[in-house]
Amino acid sequence: MSNIDDKLNEVLNIADEVLEKKQEKNPLEIINDKLVAPENAEVDTDFDAGRNELYKLLEKGSTAIDGILALAKEGEHPRAYEVAGQLIKTQSEIAQNLLDLQDKLKKLKDMKGESPKSVTNALFVGSTTELQKLIKKNKDKK
């Protein structure tokens, strides 16, 4: 780590072991400086990646809220309280996004298992002569 990172870690009271956590495999690829999901990515993989990122944001946001609230109490500056309020709002939005993500996954999985149970409007696509030949074949079989 660089000297600046060490100083920031010390000032923000970030433990080294938190920074050196094992990095999880990210299923996203960087293509032409853009983050892209691979074509063969499955819904579960995407869900897990999204959920992990949201959890990381929640964890970092909680730490940031604690720090800004301590700063606001010390300085009693209205802007610090405003920033704290914005962070709290952002945290609640992230939590809502997490719930929405779970809801969307459930809907996707439900849609995969669904198939039409019965066909009520059978439609023949073809010419009238083809239809007549088909009807004639069915009559001959009976």
N, C-alpha and C positions, 0 to 999 in steps of 0.2 A: 504494500500500500504506500501511497505517497505521503509526504509530510502533511499536506493539507487535509487528506482524509483522516490521518491520525488526530490532528488537532480538532477537526469537526466531530469525530467520534468522542473525543474527550469532552468537548463543550456540550454536546448533545447527550452525553452519558449513554452512549451506545456500546454495549458489551461486544468484545471481539468475537466471542463464540457465536453470537447471533449473526454477525456478518459472515462468518466462515461456515455457515450451515451448508449442508450438502445441497447442491443445486439439483432440482428435479429436472428430468428430461422434458424439454419443451417440444411439443409436436409440431410447432410452427416452423416454417422455413423462411429464410430471407432470400427473395428473388428480386433482382433489380432494385435494391434498397427498399423493398416493401415486404411486410410480414404477410405470408400467405400460408394457408392451410394446405397440406398435401392433398392430392386428389383422392387418395384412398383412405383419408381420415374418416373414422367412424363417429357417429353421434356421441357415443359414450366418451371417446377420447377428447372430443371438443368440449363436452360438458365438464369433464374432469379438469381440463386445462383452464376453462373459464372460471370454474368454482375455486380452483387453487389461486388464481390471480385475484379474485374478489376477496378471498380470505386474507391474502397478503396485504391487500389494500386496507382491509378492516383493521388488521394488526398495526400497520404503520400509522393509520389514521388515529387509532386510540392513543398511541404513543405521542403523536403530534398534538392531540387535544390535551393530554396531560401536561405537556410542556407549555403550550400556549396559555392554559389556565393558570399555571404557576407564574408565568410571566405577567399575565394580566393582574393577578393578585399583588404581585410585587410592585408593578408600575402604576396600577390603577388607571391605566390609560383606556379611554373608550374604544379606540381602534383595536386594541388587543382583545377586548371582549367581543367586538364585531367579528374579528377573524375567528375567534373561538366558536361563535355562533354559526358561522359559515362552515367551519370544519364539522361541527356536529350535524348540520343539515346534510353535508356531503356523506357523512358516515351513514345516516339513515337512508339516503338514496342508494348507497352501495348495498346495504342490507336488503332493501327492497329489490334491487337487481338480482341479488342472490336467490330470493324467493321466486322471482319471475323466471329465472333460469331453470329452477327445479320444475316449475309449472310447465314451461315449454318442453322440457325433456319428457315429462309425463305425457303430454299431448302427442309428442312425436312417437313415443313408444306405443301409445294406444292406437294411433293411426296405422302403424306398421301391421298390427295384428288384425285390423279390420279388413274384411273383404265382403263384397255383396253376398248376402245370404240367399236371395232369390232375385231373379231378373223379372221385372214387371213389364217393361216395355222392350220386347225383343224387336230389333230392327234389322231388316234385310237390306243390305247395300248391294245393288246390282241391277241389271236390266230386267224387264218384264219377261223376256224369253228365258233368262236364266232361272227366274222364279218359277215359271211354268214347268221347266225341265225338272227342277227340284221337287215340285209338288207331284209331278208324274212319277218320279222315282219312288217317292214315299208311298204313293197309291199302289204301285207295282209290288212293293215289298209286303204289303198287307194281304 
